Amino acid sequence: MIPGDTAIKSKPGWSLDKRDPAFIQSLMPGWEYLYHEYFHVQSDGWHHIPPGKMLFVGSHNGGLSSPDLGMIMYDWFRRFGTDRLVYGLMHQKMWSGFPSLAENAEKMGAIAAHPKIAEEAFDRGAGLLVFPGGGQDAFRPFYQWDKINLQGRKGFIKLAIKHGVPIVPFVSAGAHHTLLVLADLYPLLNQIHKMGVPWPFGIDPEVFPVYIGAPWGLAIGPIPNNPLPAQIFTRICKPIRLCDPEEVHLASNRLFVQEAYDLIQKSMQEQLDALIETTPYKNR
């Protein structure tokens, strides 16, 4: 065992073994109801899912509840079962900010967003799910609901190159209509923090939205919400292989990484635009 490996694995989110198929199965009836009766989900493109390991890349929508994520997970498990391994990379601050929520997420396959644990997942032949835009994407203002915003984060590009896996983008429409994000106060509050005012609970939230949503009415801060009913449309896009598996050196080529990032974001935006055109949201 590598020195310090035991200590690392004891950190929240650093174990692949907390994924619990029985727990996932227990959620399926609830997800089924939400899928068919609450969000009236329509989904396509699942024939694009390749065998073996891959990097599933999406855009976050709908605040912390992220209802399209739950619906994607339901679709995955009803099609492939719980035996086909898939893990989701989650911000490490979730374990300190929302420990009970993070604990349940681990049972569904959430792991810390760090290259080391991601590498271990790939070594097991698992698929990985990542939302590069993070909280800023999940709480982007409502007027940007139809925009892909990966926040310029390119770690997922390097991860795909280093492990020779295809990127499978997916997009969705409707989930960002389950709340109404008015603004992000983080830039202002960050300036106040720099003047010496500590962050609540000592955690830098990185995003501080003002939104209208259930059950709060008007909510301030990145707090969980109950998603309002809105129809959700999801689409799995064609896999994109950035380079040959042996070209791992390209992960350190800044120009190539930037071009690959631009390709993924452009492709996802085009796919989202096309999806929206098939939905009732196209004229909104």
matplotlib code that plots the C-alpha trace (Angstrom):
import matplotlib.pyplot as plt

x = [0.0, 1.3, 2.2, -0.7, -3.1, -5.2, -5.5, -6.5, -9.2, -10.6, -11.3, -15.0, -15.5, -12.3, -13.6, -15.1, -16.6, -19.4, -21.5, -24.5, -26.5, -29.3, -29.6, -29.7, -32.4, -34.5, -34.6, -35.8, -39.6, -39.4, -37.3, -39.8, -42.6, -40.7, -39.6, -43.1, -45.5, -43.7, -41.1, -42.6, -39.1, -38.3, -34.9, -33.0, -29.6, -28.9, -27.7, -24.6, -23.3, -20.2, -19.1, -16.5, -15.2, -16.0, -16.3, -19.9, -19.9, -22.9, -24.1, -25.6, -29.1, -31.7, -29.6, -28.5, -31.5, -30.2, -33.3, -32.0, -29.1, -31.5, -33.5, -30.3, -29.3, -32.8, -32.4, -28.9, -29.9, -33.1, -31.2, -27.9, -28.8, -26.7, -24.0, -22.5, -20.2, -20.6, -19.3, -20.0, -17.4, -18.7, -17.2, -15.4, -17.1, -20.4, -19.1, -18.4, -21.4, -24.1, -22.8, -26.0, -26.8, -23.2, -23.4, -26.4, -24.8, -21.8, -24.2, -25.3, -21.7, -20.5, -16.8, -14.5, -13.7, -10.0, -7.8, -6.5, -9.8, -11.0, -8.0, -9.0, -12.5, -11.2, -8.9, -12.0, -13.5, -16.1, -17.7, -17.3, -19.9, -18.7, -20.2, -17.3, -19.4, -20.1, -22.1, -21.7, -23.4, -26.1, -27.0, -26.4, -28.9, -32.2, -31.6, -28.7, -30.8, -30.1, -26.3, -23.6, -21.2, -18.3, -16.6, -13.3, -12.4, -10.3, -9.4, -11.9, -10.2, -6.9, -8.5, -10.0, -6.7, -4.6, -6.9, -7.7, -11.4, -14.1, -16.1, -19.9, -21.6, -25.2, -27.5, -30.9, -33.6, -36.3, -34.4, -33.4, -37.1, -37.6, -36.4, -35.7, -32.2, -32.2, -28.5, -25.2, -24.1, -20.7, -18.5, -19.9, -19.6, -16.1, -15.0, -16.6, -14.8, -11.5, -12.1, -12.0, -15.6, -15.4, -17.5, -20.4, -19.2, -15.8, -16.6, -16.1, -19.3, -17.9, -21.4, -24.1, -27.4, -30.6, -33.4, -37.2, -38.0, -39.7, -40.0, -38.4, -40.1, -37.2, -33.9, -30.5, -27.4, -26.6, -29.2, -31.2, -34.5, -37.5, -37.8, -40.9, -42.7, -41.3, -40.9, -37.4, -35.8, -32.4, -30.1, -27.1, -24.7, -22.3, -19.0, -16.0, -12.5, -10.0, -6.9, -5.5, -5.1, -1.3, -1.2, -1.2, 1.4, -1.2, -2.7, 0.2, -0.2, -2.0, -3.0, -4.4, -6.3, -7.8, -8.9, -10.4, -12.3, -13.6, -14.7, -16.6, -18.3, -19.3, -20.6, -22.7, -24.1, -25.1, -26.7, -28.6, -29.8, -31.1, -32.8, -34.5, -36.0, -37.9, -39.4, -42.0, -39.1, -38.0, -39.8, -39.0]
y = [0.0, 3.5, 5.5, 7.7, 5.8, 4.7, 8.3, 9.5, 6.8, 7.8, 11.3, 11.9, 11.2, 9.3, 5.8, 3.9, 1.3, 3.4, 3.0, 0.9, -0.9, -1.7, 1.9, 2.9, 0.3, 1.7, 5.1, 3.8, 3.9, 7.5, 8.5, 6.6, 8.7, 12.0, 10.9, 10.1, 12.0, 15.2, 16.1, 14.2, 13.5, 12.9, 11.5, 10.4, 9.4, 6.6, 4.4, 6.7, 5.2, 3.2, 0.1, 0.3, 3.4, 6.9, 10.5, 11.6, 15.5, 17.6, 21.1, 21.7, 23.0, 23.8, 24.7, 22.1, 19.9, 19.5, 17.5, 16.6, 14.8, 12.6, 11.9, 11.0, 8.6, 7.0, 6.5, 5.0, 2.5, 1.4, 0.8, -0.7, -1.8, -1.1, -3.5, -1.3, 1.0, 4.8, 7.4, 11.1, 13.7, 16.0, 19.2, 18.3, 21.2, 19.3, 17.0, 19.9, 22.1, 19.4, 16.2, 14.2, 15.0, 14.1, 10.8, 9.8, 11.0, 8.7, 5.7, 6.6, 6.8, 10.3, 10.7, 13.7, 15.7, 14.9, 13.3, 10.6, 9.1, 9.5, 7.5, 4.7, 4.7, 4.3, 1.5, -0.4, 0.1, 2.5, 5.5, 8.9, 11.7, 15.3, 18.8, 21.1, 24.3, 23.3, 25.6, 28.6, 26.7, 25.2, 28.7, 30.7, 33.5, 32.4, 34.5, 32.2, 29.0, 28.1, 28.6, 26.0, 27.3, 25.1, 27.9, 27.5, 24.4, 22.1, 19.4, 17.0, 17.4, 16.4, 13.5, 12.1, 12.5, 10.8, 7.8, 7.5, 7.6, 9.2, 12.1, 11.6, 15.0, 15.3, 18.3, 19.1, 21.7, 22.5, 21.8, 25.4, 26.3, 24.5, 27.7, 31.3, 32.5, 36.3, 37.1, 35.9, 38.0, 36.2, 38.9, 41.5, 39.3, 38.2, 41.8, 42.1, 38.9, 40.4, 43.2, 40.7, 39.4, 35.6, 33.3, 31.6, 28.3, 29.1, 27.8, 29.8, 29.0, 30.1, 31.1, 33.0, 33.2, 35.0, 32.9, 32.3, 28.7, 26.2, 26.0, 29.4, 31.8, 34.2, 32.4, 33.8, 31.6, 28.2, 26.3, 23.3, 23.8, 21.6, 21.8, 23.2, 21.1, 21.7, 19.3, 18.1, 17.0, 15.3, 14.2, 12.0, 13.2, 11.3, 10.3, 12.5, 11.0, 13.8, 11.9, 8.4, 6.6, 6.6, 10.4, 11.1, 13.8, 16.1, 16.5, 18.9, 20.8, 23.9, 24.8, 21.3, 21.3, 24.7, 23.6, 20.4, 22.4, 24.8, 21.9, 20.3, 23.5, 24.4, 20.9, 20.9, 24.4, 23.2, 20.1, 22.1, 24.6, 21.7, 20.1, 23.3, 23.6, 20.4, 21.5, 24.0, 26.1, 27.2, 30.5, 31.5]
z = [0.0, -0.8, 2.3, 3.3, 1.1, 4.0, 5.3, 1.8, 1.5, 4.9, 3.6, 2.6, -1.1, -1.6, -1.6, -4.5, -2.2, -0.7, -3.8, -2.8, -5.5, -3.1, -2.1, -5.8, -6.4, -3.5, -5.2, -8.5, -7.7, -6.6, -9.7, -11.9, -10.5, -11.0, -14.5, -15.8, -13.7, -12.4, -15.0, -18.0, -19.2, -22.9, -23.6, -26.6, -27.9, -25.5, -28.4, -28.4, -25.1, -25.9, -24.1, -21.4, -19.6, -20.8, -19.5, -19.4, -19.5, -18.8, -18.0, -14.5, -14.2, -11.5, -8.5, -5.9, -6.7, -10.3, -11.3, -14.8, -13.1, -11.2, -14.3, -16.3, -13.4, -13.6, -17.3, -16.9, -14.2, -15.9, -19.1, -17.8, -14.3, -11.2, -12.2, -14.9, -12.8, -13.1, -10.7, -10.5, -9.6, -6.9, -5.4, -2.2, -0.4, -0.5, 2.2, 4.6, 3.6, 3.2, 4.9, 5.0, 1.3, 0.4, 2.3, 0.3, -2.9, -2.1, -2.0, -5.5, -6.7, -6.0, -5.4, -4.8, -7.9, -7.9, -10.6, -8.2, -7.3, -10.9, -12.1, -9.7, -11.1, -14.6, -13.4, -12.4, -15.9, -14.7, -16.5, -14.9, -14.8, -14.5, -14.6, -15.2, -14.6, -11.0, -8.8, -11.0, -13.8, -11.6, -10.3, -13.5, -13.9, -15.6, -18.7, -19.4, -19.1, -22.7, -22.6, -22.0, -19.4, -18.5, -16.6, -18.6, -16.5, -18.6, -16.1, -17.7, -21.0, -19.6, -17.7, -21.0, -22.8, -20.1, -19.9, -23.6, -23.0, -25.2, -24.0, -24.2, -23.8, -22.7, -22.7, -21.2, -21.4, -18.8, -15.5, -15.2, -15.2, -11.9, -10.1, -11.1, -10.5, -10.4, -9.7, -8.2, -5.2, -4.9, -6.5, -4.1, -1.1, -2.0, -1.9, 1.6, 2.6, 1.5, 3.9, 6.7, 7.0, 7.3, 5.2, 7.1, 8.6, 7.2, 3.7, 0.6, -1.4, -4.8, -5.8, -3.8, -5.8, -5.2, -6.5, -6.4, -5.7, -3.4, -0.5, 0.3, -2.0, -2.2, -1.3, -0.8, -0.9, -2.4, -0.4, -1.5, -3.2, -4.1, -7.9, -9.4, -12.0, -15.5, -18.4, -18.9, -22.1, -22.2, -25.1, -25.1, -27.8, -30.0, -28.3, -29.1, -29.0, -28.7, -29.8, -30.1, -26.7, -26.9, -27.3, -23.6, -24.0, -25.5, -22.0, -21.3, -24.6, -23.6, -27.2, -27.8, -24.5, -25.2, -28.7, -27.3, -24.7, -27.3, -29.4, -26.6, -25.5, -29.1, -29.8, -26.6, -27.4, -30.9, -29.5, -26.9, -29.5, -31.6, -28.7, -27.6, -31.1, -30.5, -27.2, -26.0, -24.7, -28.2, -28.1, -24.5]

ax = plt.figure().add_subplot(projection="3d")
ax.plot(x, y, z, "-o")
ax.set_aspect("equal")
plt.show()
